[in-house]
Amino acid sequence: MQILVVGSVALDDIKTPFGERNNVLGGSASHFSVAASLLSLVRIVAVVGQDFPAKYLTYLKKKGVDTGGIKTTPEETFHWRGHYEFDMNTAYTDETRLGGFAKFNPILTDEERSMPILFLANIDPVIQLKVLKQMKKPRFIGLDSMNYWISSKKKELLQVIRKTDALFLNDAEIRQLAQEASLIKAARKIQKTGPKLVLVKKGEHGVLCVSKDFTFVASAYPTELVKDPTGAGDSFAGGFVSYLASKIVNHPGMEPDEEMIRQAVIWGSAVASFSVENFSTSGMDNLTIEMVRQRCHAIFEQTKFSPHD
């Protein structure tokens, strides 16, 4: 295995202006792992209930995802119900049932502790800290979070952030965390607290990537077919992290350089553009490396220009 992702595997009820689906595969770890599986071997650590459909475990396995770290409890599976209006950048939560996820306390195996790449998906930062303490010496650590944890457990979240290589937040979350109105100022402020990279997800408006050495502003692929943006940020992270993993895992001592990071941002953006084209993870069902490459090239062609004299 190359990447260990610790997060949620869930069931979603989703309604958008373009359709409605119930009991579809959801959760941060699900979206991340499907996106990452195109380039890397991924193992999920998560918990589901006895009501979780076996077909979704079979689906993940067919995508090449190792589901051996998904435990089953007597409680129901984490269930999210939400909807979108025509501003597809904003999700409205109608109901959240944590079920067995409320007691999620991952204990890693020896194999999991030794994995080179760790992604801490959007879960309680106290649990993220517990996972970090169990790891041996991961070469790269990615972290996602959300406004709820920023409000309720900011101290613990900042502890995790200091120990990570890459932080993934959306524009509203990074402003909230930094208490800054300026997006670039907020990202730079957070980057100085510890993470090598701060990646600000801006939905259809692209990604802002900030390190101490460079700033990279990337356009999103201008997809015309957006049916369900749920999990797009997780899919971006899965594409980004798996691209880096594919470059460094088999090369001891290699660190991601600026060019590699820029390419990873574009790769993640291209993968995410497919994820929004259908409900749940089905937009990535038939995804191939060549299809993603084509969109990466399209992003390049659509944003290049000659410098002014």
QUIQUI-V999804 format. One record per helix or strand of 2 or more residues. SS is the DSSP state (a for helix, b for strand). FROM is the first residue (numbers start at 1). LEN is the number of residues. Records with the same first field share a line. If there is no record, write none. Layout:
SS->FROM-LEN  FROM-LEN
This chain:
b->3-4  10-7  19-8  42-8  65-9  79-5  92-6  117-4  140-5  166-5  197-5  207-4  215-4
a->28-9  54-9  99-5  110-4  125-10  147-6  154-9  171-8  183-9  203-3  232-17  258-18  282-3  289-15
